[in-house]
Amino acid sequence: DTAVSQTPKYLVTQMGNDKSIKCEQNLGHDTMYWYKQDSKKFLKIMFSYNNKELIINETVPNRFSPKSPDKAHLNLHINSLELGDSAVYFCASSDKDITYEQYFGPGTRLTVT
Amino acid sequence: DAKTTQPPSMDCAEGRAANLPCNHSTISGNEYVYWYRQIHSQGPQYIIHGLKNNETNEMASLIITEDRKSSTLILPHATLRDTAVYYCIVRVGFGNEKLTFGTGTRLTIIP
């Protein structure tokens, strides 16, 4: 059983397109996150949701919009994709009281051409 | 969050103990030390955390100096599967504070 899953694993698309990455966790956690790891391997948090409520929004362009239909899912929608959006995107989840122990998904490698 | 400093890379022979240092000289009294690792192309994995006492779990041991300005993660019997980037993170223990990953230490286990 995969604890935190992401789809797709790879995504290749052209500039200007809109795409979504899906994330699901079956751990019963209340808090979910999106991280971006760029080509230099820097891993930075983008968003954090607690029970469908936005908690953290790091200075991310508003082309990025997280959507949480329920507490087990946190999807990432990206509008008007740019070359600089190429990165690996990781979803993670944690218990709301143990936010330091985050469980990460396998990542989605997004390539914008 | 306090800033951490780690060596960019280290090697360790398979079967030996791997000792990964981390400096966090500006750590505050309510900040914990956390360790994560990222095996190639995978999502980061939580390893261990501590406040001021030494900690041990099934994966590793964490030694924090008495002044809490530095710590060492110890992998007692390193295997090839321990080859990864190890991140030392300092942050407040609870609440919605984010994890801030630095550049980490790339540990290579040598056969």
Backbone of each chain as ProteinMPNN parsed JSONL, in Angstrom:
{"seq_chain_A": "DTAVSQTPKYLVTQMGNDKSIKCEQNLGHDTMYWYKQDSKKFLKIMFSYNNKELIINETVPNRFSPKSPDKAHLNLHINSLELGDSAVYFCASSDKDITYEQYFGPGTRLTVT", "coords_chain_A": {"N_chain_A": [[0.839, -1.199, 0.0], [0.694, 2.113, -0.993], [1.659, 4.951, 0.769], [1.677, 7.766, 0.327], [0.717, 8.92, -2.682], [1.356, 9.982, -6.039], [0.238, 11.331, -9.111], [0.7, 12.407, -12.462], [3.768, 10.418, -12.739], [5.697, 11.34, -14.435], [5.681, 14.258, -16.434], [5.419, 15.88, -19.363], [5.244, 18.818, -21.117], [4.126, 21.658, -23.057], [5.108, 25.118, -23.09], [2.826, 27.494, -21.779], [0.678, 25.817, -21.547], [-1.905, 24.324, -19.428], [-1.784, 22.364, -16.542], [-2.335, 19.585, -14.286], [-1.387, 18.08, -11.194], [-1.856, 15.243, -9.272], [-2.431, 14.267, -5.88], [-2.594, 11.866, -3.34], [-3.215, 10.628, -0.093], [-3.166, 7.887, 2.154], [-2.971, 7.754, 4.843], [-4.495, 8.86, 6.762], [-3.935, 11.391, 7.562], [-4.113, 14.885, 8.534], [-2.892, 17.048, 7.429], [-1.428, 18.348, 4.519], [1.053, 18.84, 1.947], [2.784, 20.702, -0.61], [5.841, 20.551, -2.297], [8.602, 21.943, -4.095], [11.291, 20.886, -6.055], [14.041, 22.095, -7.498], [16.256, 22.265, -10.403], [18.743, 22.499, -9.287], [18.508, 21.066, -7.077], [17.432, 22.195, -4.817], [15.066, 22.087, -2.282], [11.931, 23.256, -1.709], [9.201, 24.445, 0.217], [5.901, 24.88, -0.974], [3.089, 25.024, -0.549], [0.826, 24.478, 2.205], [-1.728, 22.55, 3.569], [-4.28, 22.214, 5.951], [-6.609, 20.032, 6.839], [-8.18, 20.724, 4.576], [-7.885, 23.463, 4.615], [-6.012, 26.295, 3.721], [-2.815, 26.763, 4.952], [-0.065, 27.416, 4.786], [1.411, 29.486, 2.403], [3.833, 29.918, 0.445], [5.666, 32.408, -1.241], [4.5, 31.897, -3.946], [3.834, 31.983, -7.421], [0.626, 33.106, -8.586], [-0.247, 31.505, -10.581], [-0.096, 28.97, -9.779], [-2.242, 26.832, -8.23], [-3.414, 25.258, -5.495], [-5.653, 22.583, -4.758], [-7.938, 21.181, -2.592], [-10.0, 18.681, -2.372], [-10.831, 16.96, -0.395], [-9.636, 15.825, 2.813], [-7.807, 13.874, 2.24], [-6.732, 14.321, -0.197], [-4.714, 16.429, -2.201], [-4.421, 18.438, -4.739], [-2.467, 19.881, -7.381], [-2.716, 22.547, -9.435], [-1.544, 24.025, -12.352], [-1.337, 26.922, -14.163], [-0.763, 28.318, -17.424], [1.947, 27.389, -18.08], [5.475, 27.786, -17.563], [8.931, 27.821, -18.663], [10.573, 27.852, -16.425], [9.141, 26.468, -14.572], [9.769, 23.884, -14.697], [10.641, 21.101, -12.88], [10.94, 18.886, -10.019], [8.097, 17.907, -8.357], [6.966, 17.436, -5.155], [4.623, 15.847, -3.122], [3.434, 15.798, 0.224], [2.503, 14.535, 3.473], [1.249, 14.888, 6.824], [0.536, 14.191, 10.281], [-1.549, 16.456, 12.002], [-0.623, 17.246, 14.446], [1.947, 16.417, 14.475], [3.768, 17.72, 12.731], [6.377, 17.808, 11.994], [7.195, 15.366, 11.124], [7.014, 14.34, 8.161], [5.53, 12.637, 5.458], [6.583, 11.752, 2.368], [5.608, 11.787, -1.072], [6.394, 10.007, -4.17], [7.15, 11.867, -6.035], [6.733, 14.09, -8.865], [7.969, 14.526, -11.968], [8.193, 17.336, -13.741], [8.442, 18.601, -16.932], [8.868, 21.344, -18.877], [8.598, 22.414, -22.126]], "CA_chain_A": [[0.0, 0.0, 0.0], [1.464, 3.339, -1.062], [1.129, 5.883, 1.746], [1.425, 9.014, -0.39], [0.892, 8.644, -4.105], [1.222, 11.131, -6.936], [0.104, 11.047, -10.542], [1.551, 11.357, -13.021], [5.156, 10.399, -12.277], [6.384, 12.214, -15.379], [4.762, 15.119, -17.181], [6.117, 16.72, -20.331], [4.233, 19.665, -21.723], [4.66, 22.864, -23.679], [4.857, 26.413, -22.454], [1.496, 28.054, -21.981], [-0.383, 24.853, -21.224], [-2.363, 24.165, -18.044], [-1.686, 20.965, -16.142], [-2.593, 19.273, -12.878], [-0.737, 16.94, -10.56], [-2.739, 14.778, -8.196], [-1.795, 13.65, -4.719], [-3.512, 11.199, -2.408], [-2.571, 9.926, 1.027], [-4.071, 6.959, 2.846], [-2.465, 7.664, 6.213], [-5.433, 9.5, 7.674], [-3.365, 12.649, 8.015], [-4.916, 16.094, 8.339], [-2.106, 18.112, 6.818], [-0.749, 17.963, 3.284], [2.0, 19.85, 1.49], [3.448, 20.613, -1.906], [7.205, 21.056, -2.348], [9.227, 21.99, -5.413], [12.742, 20.684, -6.06], [14.497, 22.589, -8.796], [17.36, 21.546, -11.052], [19.886, 22.535, -8.382], [18.147, 20.166, -5.976], [16.889, 22.871, -3.649], [13.716, 21.629, -1.989], [11.245, 24.349, -1.035], [7.775, 24.263, 0.398], [5.046, 25.794, -1.726], [1.802, 25.162, 0.134], [0.451, 23.527, 3.234], [-3.165, 22.547, 3.849], [-4.705, 21.473, 7.127], [-8.035, 19.707, 6.739], [-8.695, 21.477, 3.438], [-7.689, 24.893, 4.792], [-4.663, 26.73, 3.388], [-2.06, 27.201, 6.125], [1.172, 28.042, 4.323], [1.493, 29.799, 0.99], [5.094, 30.611, 0.213], [5.58, 33.31, -2.382], [4.346, 31.119, -5.17], [2.998, 32.712, -8.394], [-0.77, 32.684, -8.519], [-0.515, 30.49, -11.612], [-0.159, 27.707, -9.059], [-3.405, 26.822, -7.345], [-3.7, 23.966, -4.876], [-7.074, 22.328, -4.517], [-8.096, 20.055, -1.672], [-11.402, 18.269, -2.339], [-11.041, 16.367, 0.925], [-8.353, 15.892, 3.509], [-6.908, 12.851, 1.723], [-6.266, 14.721, -1.518], [-4.275, 17.805, -2.438], [-3.994, 18.51, -6.123], [-1.775, 21.113, -7.758], [-3.032, 22.967, -10.788], [-0.617, 25.068, -12.807], [-1.785, 27.591, -15.387], [0.219, 29.039, -18.258], [3.255, 26.852, -17.686], [6.682, 28.455, -18.033], [10.124, 26.967, -18.637], [11.081, 27.8, -15.053], [8.328, 25.575, -13.74], [10.341, 22.545, -14.792], [11.155, 20.722, -11.558], [10.248, 17.737, -9.44], [7.137, 18.354, -7.365], [6.686, 16.406, -4.151], [3.515, 15.991, -2.194], [3.727, 15.193, 1.517], [1.423, 14.652, 4.453], [1.635, 14.649, 8.217], [-0.482, 14.397, 11.294], [-1.572, 17.897, 12.307], [0.116, 17.484, 15.683], [3.322, 15.933, 14.302], [4.057, 18.253, 11.398], [7.794, 17.664, 11.654], [7.393, 14.051, 10.498], [6.226, 14.384, 6.943], [5.67, 11.489, 4.577], [6.626, 12.298, 1.019], [5.3, 10.952, -2.213], [7.54, 9.691, -5.024], [7.513, 13.003, -6.875], [6.31, 14.214, -10.264], [8.964, 15.297, -12.726], [7.535, 18.171, -14.749], [9.342, 19.208, -17.911], [8.16, 22.285, -19.755], [9.438, 22.66, -23.313]], "C_chain_A": [[0.875, 1.25, 0.0], [0.851, 4.359, -0.134], [0.745, 7.202, 1.097], [1.72, 8.746, -1.86], [0.655, 9.91, -4.92], [1.039, 10.63, -8.357], [0.055, 12.355, -11.305], [2.951, 11.385, -12.416], [6.012, 11.312, -13.154], [5.338, 13.006, -16.158], [5.598, 16.027, -18.074], [5.064, 17.522, -21.072], [4.882, 20.922, -22.286], [4.313, 24.1, -22.879], [3.445, 26.879, -22.767], [0.362, 27.112, -21.647], [-0.753, 24.913, -19.754], [-2.32, 22.682, -17.712], [-1.981, 20.808, -14.656], [-1.791, 18.067, -12.44], [-1.621, 16.541, -9.382], [-1.935, 14.12, -7.087], [-2.866, 13.066, -3.807], [-2.713, 10.547, -1.302], [-3.605, 9.07, 1.754], [-3.643, 6.751, 4.293], [-3.42, 8.265, 7.229], [-4.935, 10.824, 8.218], [-4.276, 13.83, 7.713], [-4.202, 17.145, 7.501], [-1.368, 17.585, 5.597], [0.032, 19.149, 2.742], [2.343, 19.63, 0.017], [4.819, 21.275, -1.795], [7.664, 21.056, -3.805], [10.722, 21.796, -5.249], [13.254, 21.034, -7.438], [15.715, 21.815, -9.294], [18.628, 21.541, -10.194], [19.624, 21.753, -7.108], [17.694, 20.885, -4.713], [15.424, 22.495, -3.483], [13.019, 22.696, -1.161], [9.756, 24.076, -0.92], [7.024, 25.308, -0.428], [3.77, 26.085, -0.937], [1.681, 24.133, 1.245], [-1.042, 23.676, 3.486], [-3.403, 21.718, 5.093], [-6.203, 21.283, 7.032], [-8.745, 20.619, 5.738], [-8.538, 22.989, 3.571], [-6.237, 25.262, 4.521], [-3.972, 27.297, 4.619], [-0.815, 27.972, 5.712], [1.058, 28.28, 2.819], [2.758, 30.606, 0.801], [4.986, 31.369, -1.099], [5.577, 32.583, -3.719], [3.474, 31.922, -6.134], [1.567, 32.21, -8.368], [-1.182, 31.825, -9.704], [-0.636, 29.1, -10.977], [-1.348, 27.763, -8.102], [-3.621, 25.413, -6.796], [-5.193, 23.816, -4.655], [-7.189, 21.072, -3.67], [-9.561, 19.673, -1.593], [-11.793, 17.602, -1.021], [-9.681, 16.225, 1.569], [-7.369, 14.821, 3.038], [-6.289, 13.239, 0.388], [-5.831, 16.184, -1.532], [-3.679, 17.848, -3.836], [-3.356, 19.862, -6.402], [-2.078, 21.423, -9.212], [-2.119, 24.121, -11.168], [-1.114, 25.619, -14.141], [-0.6, 28.19, -16.127], [1.647, 28.644, -17.918], [4.398, 27.59, -18.349], [7.863, 27.492, -17.932], [10.636, 26.778, -17.21], [10.271, 26.932, -14.109], [8.844, 24.14, -13.794], [11.04, 22.201, -13.481], [10.524, 19.384, -11.187], [9.357, 18.277, -8.328], [6.803, 17.185, -6.442], [5.484, 16.807, -3.319], [3.926, 15.311, -0.891], [2.512, 15.332, 2.426], [1.978, 14.412, 5.843], [0.398, 14.722, 9.096], [-0.429, 15.867, 11.707], [-0.79, 18.226, 13.57], [1.575, 17.044, 15.586], [3.819, 16.41, 12.94], [5.528, 18.152, 11.021], [8.075, 16.345, 10.954], [6.473, 13.975, 9.295], [6.557, 13.174, 6.075], [5.54, 12.0, 3.139], [6.203, 11.27, -0.019], [6.532, 10.764, -3.082], [7.963, 10.825, -5.95], [6.93, 12.921, -8.271], [7.32, 15.095, -10.97], [8.257, 16.017, -13.852], [8.591, 18.802, -15.649], [8.516, 20.073, -18.846], [9.077, 22.63, -20.919], [8.948, 23.877, -24.09]], "O_chain_A": [[1.705, 1.427, 0.892], [-0.348, 4.624, -0.219], [-0.364, 7.7, 1.287], [2.84, 8.39, -2.227], [-0.131, 10.78, -4.546], [1.623, 9.62, -8.751], [-0.564, 13.315, -10.847], [3.275, 12.296, -11.655], [6.933, 11.97, -12.671], [4.267, 12.5, -16.493], [6.386, 16.841, -17.591], [4.102, 16.96, -21.596], [6.049, 21.206, -22.017], [3.358, 24.121, -22.101], [2.938, 26.685, -23.872], [-0.781, 27.538, -21.481], [-0.023, 25.475, -18.937], [-2.762, 21.845, -18.499], [-1.89, 21.759, -13.879], [-1.547, 17.148, -13.222], [-2.071, 17.383, -8.604], [-0.899, 13.5, -7.328], [-3.895, 13.687, -3.543], [-1.65, 9.976, -1.549], [-4.754, 9.472, 1.942], [-3.916, 5.71, 4.892], [-3.176, 8.185, 8.433], [-5.45, 11.325, 9.218], [-5.088, 13.798, 6.789], [-4.84, 18.029, 6.93], [-0.761, 16.515, 5.635], [-0.277, 20.304, 3.034], [2.21, 18.529, -0.518], [4.957, 22.386, -1.282], [7.182, 20.28, -4.629], [11.355, 22.448, -4.419], [12.945, 20.362, -8.421], [16.143, 20.838, -8.68], [19.486, 20.675, -10.359], [20.426, 21.778, -6.174], [17.581, 20.267, -3.654], [14.64, 22.575, -4.429], [13.448, 23.009, -0.05], [9.132, 23.545, -1.839], [7.455, 26.454, -0.558], [3.423, 27.24, -0.692], [2.325, 23.085, 1.236], [-1.556, 24.789, 3.602], [-2.808, 20.655, 5.272], [-6.973, 22.239, 7.13], [-9.784, 21.205, 6.041], [-9.02, 23.727, 2.712], [-5.327, 24.612, 5.036], [-4.49, 28.213, 5.257], [-0.546, 29.055, 6.232], [0.661, 27.393, 2.063], [2.763, 31.825, 0.973], [4.24, 30.95, -1.984], [6.526, 32.655, -4.5], [2.468, 32.492, -5.711], [1.324, 31.022, -8.153], [-2.35, 31.454, -9.819], [-1.204, 28.18, -11.566], [-1.431, 28.658, -7.261], [-3.967, 24.493, -7.537], [-5.903, 24.789, -4.399], [-6.611, 20.034, -3.992], [-10.306, 20.276, -0.821], [-12.945, 17.675, -0.592], [-8.665, 16.484, 0.924], [-6.197, 14.867, 3.413], [-5.403, 12.541, -0.104], [-6.487, 17.053, -0.958], [-2.576, 17.357, -4.076], [-3.662, 20.857, -5.746], [-1.736, 20.651, -10.109], [-1.944, 25.071, -10.404], [-1.286, 24.882, -15.112], [0.425, 28.522, -15.532], [2.454, 29.481, -17.515], [4.325, 27.972, -19.517], [7.809, 26.488, -17.221], [11.073, 25.691, -16.833], [10.679, 26.691, -12.972], [8.404, 23.286, -13.025], [11.926, 22.928, -13.032], [9.702, 18.83, -11.918], [9.817, 19.018, -7.46], [6.414, 16.104, -6.886], [5.354, 17.948, -2.877], [4.689, 14.346, -0.911], [1.616, 16.139, 2.176], [3.038, 13.81, 6.013], [-0.643, 15.245, 8.698], [0.653, 16.453, 11.751], [-0.342, 19.359, 13.746], [2.354, 17.272, 16.512], [4.237, 15.61, 12.104], [5.894, 18.38, 9.867], [9.085, 16.214, 10.262], [5.307, 13.594, 9.403], [7.709, 12.752, 5.977], [4.531, 12.593, 2.756], [6.411, 10.067, 0.136], [7.598, 11.297, -2.774], [9.018, 10.752, -6.581], [6.668, 11.838, -8.794], [7.504, 16.26, -10.618], [7.779, 15.394, -14.8], [9.517, 19.457, -15.173], [7.595, 19.602, -19.513], [10.203, 23.085, -20.717], [9.532, 24.232, -25.114]]}, "seq_chain_B": "DAKTTQPPSMDCAEGRAANLPCNHSTISGNEYVYWYRQIHSQGPQYIIHGLKNNETNEMASLIITEDRKSSTLILPHATLRDTAVYYCIVRVGFGNEKLTFGTGTRLTIIP", "coords_chain_B": {"N_chain_B": [[13.532, 30.36, 11.471], [16.457, 28.657, 12.638], [19.644, 28.77, 11.051], [21.372, 26.147, 9.372], [24.493, 24.426, 8.987], [26.164, 22.222, 6.933], [28.578, 19.758, 5.876], [29.285, 19.532, 2.373], [29.678, 17.007, 1.196], [30.387, 13.546, 1.965], [32.2, 10.52, 2.483], [31.84, 7.072, 3.33], [32.865, 3.929, 4.521], [31.334, 0.844, 3.726], [29.534, -0.836, 6.247], [30.801, 0.448, 8.297], [30.487, 3.021, 10.842], [28.638, 5.87, 10.028], [29.133, 9.24, 10.444], [27.509, 12.155, 10.559], [27.906, 15.54, 10.586], [26.409, 18.581, 11.89], [26.063, 22.022, 12.084], [24.477, 24.403, 14.093], [24.471, 27.072, 15.227], [22.903, 29.229, 15.959], [20.62, 28.345, 17.119], [17.447, 28.362, 18.741], [15.932, 28.209, 22.044], [13.528, 26.793, 21.922], [13.614, 25.322, 19.65], [13.885, 22.402, 17.693], [16.065, 19.776, 16.492], [16.041, 18.244, 13.408], [16.359, 15.426, 11.269], [16.431, 14.477, 7.928], [16.489, 12.381, 5.021], [17.286, 12.002, 1.542], [17.043, 9.728, -0.764], [18.337, 8.982, -3.941], [16.318, 10.521, -6.345], [13.999, 9.961, -4.969], [11.292, 10.807, -2.655], [11.932, 12.869, 0.237], [12.825, 11.408, 3.422], [11.873, 11.05, 6.728], [14.094, 10.825, 9.508], [15.01, 11.152, 12.266], [14.66, 13.024, 15.339], [15.457, 15.596, 17.788], [15.679, 17.409, 20.917], [17.383, 18.251, 23.152], [18.449, 16.101, 24.436], [20.247, 13.074, 23.738], [19.195, 10.938, 21.107], [17.83, 7.859, 19.923], [16.815, 5.646, 17.39], [15.391, 3.055, 15.305], [16.68, 3.564, 12.978], [18.815, 5.4, 13.288], [21.15, 7.307, 15.348], [21.089, 10.288, 17.272], [23.17, 12.787, 18.271], [23.394, 15.494, 20.334], [25.12, 18.398, 21.124], [26.005, 19.755, 24.352], [25.649, 22.521, 24.51], [23.962, 22.82, 22.461], [24.626, 23.761, 19.979], [25.542, 22.305, 17.925], [25.201, 19.16, 16.191], [25.252, 15.579, 15.662], [24.504, 13.139, 13.355], [24.284, 9.698, 13.485], [24.789, 6.842, 11.664], [24.839, 3.634, 12.434], [25.833, 1.217, 11.229], [26.658, 1.46, 8.274], [25.082, 0.902, 5.137], [24.98, 0.17, 1.589], [22.566, 1.107, 0.781], [22.199, 3.319, 2.26], [23.272, 5.433, 0.988], [22.766, 8.708, 0.147], [21.306, 12.04, 0.207], [21.606, 13.906, 3.075], [19.728, 15.805, 5.263], [19.866, 18.342, 7.647], [17.74, 19.926, 9.818], [16.41, 22.711, 11.487], [13.853, 23.698, 13.584], [10.876, 25.028, 15.156], [9.196, 22.899, 17.463], [6.43, 22.148, 17.272], [3.152, 22.736, 15.816], [2.33, 24.583, 12.837], [4.65, 25.149, 11.515], [6.942, 25.378, 8.824], [9.043, 22.971, 7.105], [12.319, 23.664, 6.395], [14.512, 23.005, 3.989], [17.991, 22.707, 3.631], [21.086, 22.619, 1.849], [22.205, 20.208, 2.468], [24.077, 17.113, 3.127], [25.808, 15.11, 0.964], [26.013, 11.811, 1.25], [28.074, 9.142, 0.552], [28.257, 5.737, 0.405], [30.835, 3.517, 0.45], [31.673, 0.508, -1.145]], "CA_chain_B": [[14.225, 29.11, 11.756], [17.893, 28.805, 12.681], [20.332, 28.277, 9.871], [22.249, 25.014, 9.623], [25.635, 24.27, 8.102], [26.582, 20.838, 6.803], [29.554, 19.562, 4.796], [28.558, 19.171, 1.148], [29.751, 15.591, 0.867], [31.178, 12.658, 2.82], [32.235, 9.112, 2.128], [31.941, 6.163, 4.47], [32.979, 2.539, 4.086], [30.21, -0.023, 4.074], [29.697, -1.552, 7.5], [31.317, 1.34, 9.312], [29.54, 4.038, 11.297], [28.68, 7.148, 9.323], [28.873, 10.339, 11.363], [27.218, 13.346, 9.774], [27.82, 16.699, 11.475], [25.563, 19.726, 11.542], [26.204, 23.175, 12.964], [23.281, 25.259, 14.2], [24.924, 27.895, 16.352], [21.898, 30.236, 16.341], [19.391, 27.64, 17.497], [16.727, 28.915, 19.877], [15.613, 27.231, 23.067], [12.343, 25.998, 21.596], [13.806, 24.697, 18.34], [14.36, 21.036, 17.656], [16.899, 19.377, 15.372], [15.444, 17.148, 12.655], [17.142, 14.896, 10.16], [15.763, 13.798, 6.833], [17.383, 12.005, 3.942], [16.661, 11.84, 0.247], [17.711, 8.776, -1.634], [18.25, 9.465, -5.318], [15.054, 10.61, -7.073], [12.837, 9.655, -4.137], [10.906, 11.85, -1.727], [12.666, 12.832, 1.51], [12.369, 10.466, 4.444], [12.193, 11.443, 8.098], [14.972, 9.883, 10.195], [15.045, 11.269, 13.718], [14.716, 14.404, 15.806], [15.76, 15.731, 19.209], [15.72, 18.772, 21.462], [18.675, 18.425, 23.81], [18.964, 14.787, 24.817], [20.586, 12.182, 22.632], [18.07, 10.114, 20.718], [18.147, 6.692, 19.089], [15.707, 4.835, 16.904], [15.845, 1.902, 14.53], [17.457, 4.009, 11.818], [20.006, 6.194, 13.562], [21.274, 7.993, 16.63], [21.315, 11.728, 17.174], [23.919, 13.317, 19.399], [23.33, 16.95, 20.364], [26.066, 18.898, 22.117], [25.35, 20.328, 25.527], [25.243, 23.896, 24.211], [22.989, 22.645, 21.37], [25.039, 24.489, 18.788], [25.847, 21.363, 16.856], [24.708, 17.805, 16.403], [25.796, 14.562, 14.772], [23.663, 11.99, 13.047], [25.11, 8.504, 13.365], [24.251, 5.602, 11.094], [25.819, 2.765, 13.096], [26.436, 0.232, 10.326], [26.18, 1.966, 6.986], [24.968, -0.003, 3.994], [24.94, 0.877, 0.312], [21.257, 1.757, 0.666], [22.216, 4.579, 3.0], [23.764, 6.494, 0.114], [21.657, 9.657, 0.025], [21.566, 13.384, 0.719], [21.079, 14.005, 4.431], [19.39, 17.189, 5.598], [19.704, 18.727, 9.042], [16.754, 21.016, 9.82], [16.085, 23.211, 12.815], [12.601, 24.449, 13.6], [10.069, 24.864, 16.344], [8.741, 21.516, 17.47], [5.045, 21.825, 16.975], [2.453, 23.763, 15.064], [2.338, 24.487, 11.38], [5.895, 25.669, 10.95], [7.392, 24.637, 7.654], [10.377, 22.393, 7.061], [13.183, 24.376, 5.455], [15.632, 22.143, 3.625], [19.19, 23.355, 3.118], [21.754, 21.89, 0.767], [22.452, 18.856, 2.928], [25.344, 16.398, 2.924], [25.69, 13.922, 0.115], [26.767, 10.697, 1.834], [28.296, 8.016, -0.355], [28.77, 4.552, 1.086], [31.794, 2.861, -0.439], [31.695, -0.942, -0.904]], "C_chain_B": [[15.734, 29.358, 11.738], [18.524, 28.213, 11.431], [21.217, 27.105, 10.27], [23.35, 24.986, 8.605], [26.069, 22.82, 8.128], [27.672, 20.736, 5.735], [28.829, 19.106, 3.54], [28.596, 17.685, 0.823], [30.642, 14.849, 1.85], [31.146, 11.27, 2.218], [32.337, 8.292, 3.398], [32.018, 4.74, 3.915], [31.783, 1.735, 4.567], [30.518, -0.798, 5.352], [30.253, -0.701, 8.639], [30.227, 2.317, 9.742], [29.736, 5.315, 10.48], [28.276, 8.241, 10.302], [28.709, 11.627, 10.563], [27.036, 14.541, 10.696], [26.892, 17.782, 10.954], [25.801, 20.834, 12.569], [24.939, 24.021, 12.915], [23.493, 26.193, 15.373], [23.886, 28.922, 16.805], [20.577, 29.599, 16.771], [18.762, 28.277, 18.739], [16.314, 27.794, 20.839], [14.441, 26.326, 22.746], [12.446, 25.316, 20.24], [14.422, 23.314, 18.472], [15.3, 20.864, 16.459], [16.263, 18.154, 14.716], [16.411, 16.701, 11.563], [16.217, 14.174, 9.193], [16.84, 13.318, 5.863], [16.59, 11.839, 2.66], [17.533, 10.925, -0.588], [17.382, 9.165, -3.071], [16.857, 9.354, -5.922], [13.822, 10.264, -6.252], [12.457, 10.862, -3.289], [11.72, 11.759, -0.447], [12.003, 11.911, 2.521], [12.804, 10.966, 5.805], [13.071, 10.384, 8.75], [14.786, 9.969, 11.701], [14.982, 12.74, 14.094], [15.036, 14.427, 17.292], [15.785, 17.193, 19.62], [17.06, 19.031, 22.137], [19.27, 17.104, 24.28], [19.329, 13.99, 23.574], [19.401, 11.269, 22.362], [18.552, 8.968, 19.835], [16.85, 6.038, 18.64], [16.271, 3.74, 16.02], [16.717, 2.312, 13.347], [18.796, 4.613, 12.206], [20.021, 6.668, 15.004], [21.56, 9.46, 16.367], [21.994, 12.195, 18.447], [23.905, 14.837, 19.3], [24.274, 17.433, 21.454], [25.323, 19.614, 23.238], [24.887, 21.765, 25.274], [24.259, 23.958, 23.039], [23.39, 23.368, 20.1], [25.446, 23.565, 17.648], [25.295, 19.992, 17.212], [25.36, 16.873, 15.396], [24.776, 13.458, 14.594], [24.585, 10.799, 12.833], [24.3, 7.364, 12.775], [25.216, 4.509, 11.522], [26.519, 1.759, 12.18], [25.95, 0.553, 8.909], [26.141, 0.872, 5.921], [24.875, 0.837, 2.721], [23.63, 1.634, 0.154], [21.169, 3.057, 1.449], [22.805, 5.723, 2.175], [22.61, 7.428, -0.217], [22.162, 11.052, 0.379], [20.863, 13.503, 2.064], [20.909, 15.481, 4.792], [19.212, 17.344, 7.105], [18.814, 19.965, 9.053], [16.482, 21.421, 11.26], [14.79, 24.009, 12.721], [11.89, 24.213, 14.925], [9.39, 23.502, 16.286], [7.336, 21.266, 16.974], [4.376, 22.973, 16.231], [2.658, 23.577, 13.584], [3.6, 25.046, 10.746], [6.408, 24.757, 9.841], [8.74, 23.983, 7.912], [11.173, 23.159, 6.024], [14.418, 23.531, 5.202], [16.788, 22.994, 3.119], [19.781, 22.535, 1.99], [22.141, 20.478, 1.168], [23.855, 18.346, 2.696], [25.08, 15.189, 2.047], [26.602, 12.846, 0.677], [26.85, 9.573, 0.818], [28.898, 6.879, 0.438], [29.606, 3.767, 0.085], [31.833, 1.365, -0.133], [33.044, -1.423, -0.381]], "O_chain_B": [[16.235, 30.152, 10.942], [17.997, 27.273, 10.836], [21.751, 27.074, 11.379], [23.18, 25.464, 7.483], [26.314, 22.249, 9.191], [27.695, 21.531, 4.795], [27.85, 18.365, 3.632], [27.651, 17.155, 0.238], [31.526, 15.429, 2.48], [30.195, 10.89, 1.535], [32.854, 8.757, 4.414], [31.321, 4.395, 2.96], [31.289, 1.93, 5.678], [31.609, -1.342, 5.52], [30.183, -1.089, 9.805], [29.184, 2.429, 9.098], [30.86, 5.773, 10.274], [27.21, 8.177, 10.915], [29.664, 12.122, 9.964], [26.109, 14.559, 11.506], [26.626, 17.886, 9.756], [25.743, 20.598, 13.776], [24.405, 24.314, 11.845], [22.792, 26.119, 16.382], [23.977, 29.435, 17.921], [19.538, 30.259, 16.78], [19.464, 28.677, 19.668], [16.342, 26.611, 20.498], [14.37, 25.204, 23.247], [11.455, 24.787, 19.738], [15.347, 23.091, 19.253], [15.327, 21.688, 15.545], [15.983, 17.156, 15.379], [17.173, 17.498, 11.016], [15.356, 13.385, 9.581], [17.971, 13.804, 5.891], [15.389, 11.572, 2.681], [18.61, 11.301, -1.051], [16.277, 9.622, -3.366], [16.282, 8.269, -6.007], [12.709, 10.271, -6.779], [13.213, 11.83, -3.211], [12.158, 10.669, -0.08], [10.797, 11.67, 2.481], [13.978, 11.271, 6.012], [12.837, 9.188, 8.577], [14.443, 8.976, 12.344], [15.226, 13.607, 13.255], [14.907, 13.413, 17.979], [15.897, 18.092, 18.786], [17.793, 19.935, 21.735], [20.478, 17.012, 24.496], [18.78, 14.212, 22.495], [18.689, 10.874, 23.285], [19.536, 9.088, 19.105], [15.908, 5.898, 19.42], [17.481, 3.519, 15.986], [17.42, 1.476, 12.778], [19.802, 4.375, 11.538], [19.075, 6.472, 15.767], [22.189, 9.822, 15.373], [21.474, 12.026, 19.55], [24.35, 15.403, 18.302], [24.234, 16.935, 22.58], [24.171, 20.021, 23.086], [23.84, 22.174, 25.776], [23.785, 25.035, 22.678], [22.552, 23.566, 19.221], [25.667, 24.02, 16.526], [24.969, 19.706, 18.364], [25.943, 17.314, 14.407], [24.251, 12.913, 15.565], [25.557, 10.886, 12.082], [23.264, 6.972, 13.312], [26.334, 4.463, 11.008], [27.706, 1.491, 12.364], [24.968, -0.01, 8.425], [27.042, 0.039, 5.822], [24.714, 2.056, 2.775], [23.574, 2.667, -0.515], [20.199, 3.804, 1.327], [22.829, 6.865, 2.633], [21.603, 7.009, -0.788], [23.306, 11.219, 0.799], [19.668, 13.232, 2.175], [21.827, 16.286, 4.642], [18.498, 16.572, 7.745], [19.107, 20.946, 8.368], [16.342, 20.572, 12.14], [14.656, 24.892, 11.874], [12.25, 23.328, 15.702], [9.05, 23.009, 15.21], [7.085, 20.257, 16.315], [4.963, 24.039, 16.043], [3.113, 22.525, 13.136], [3.608, 25.379, 9.56], [6.316, 23.532, 9.921], [9.481, 24.381, 8.812], [10.734, 23.285, 4.88], [15.262, 23.361, 6.081], [16.601, 23.886, 2.291], [19.066, 21.843, 1.266], [22.381, 19.634, 0.305], [24.709, 19.042, 2.147], [24.232, 14.352, 2.357], [27.825, 12.955, 0.59], [25.837, 9.113, 0.292], [29.939, 7.043, 1.076], [29.132, 3.404, -0.992], [32.01, 0.985, 1.024], [33.22, -2.616, -0.131]]}, "name": "protein", "num_of_chains": 2, "seq": "DTAVSQTPKYLVTQMGNDKSIKCEQNLGHDTMYWYKQDSKKFLKIMFSYNNKELIINETVPNRFSPKSPDKAHLNLHINSLELGDSAVYFCASSDKDITYEQYFGPGTRLTVTDAKTTQPPSMDCAEGRAANLPCNHSTISGNEYVYWYRQIHSQGPQYIIHGLKNNETNEMASLIITEDRKSSTLILPHATLRDTAVYYCIVRVGFGNEKLTFGTGTRLTIIP"}
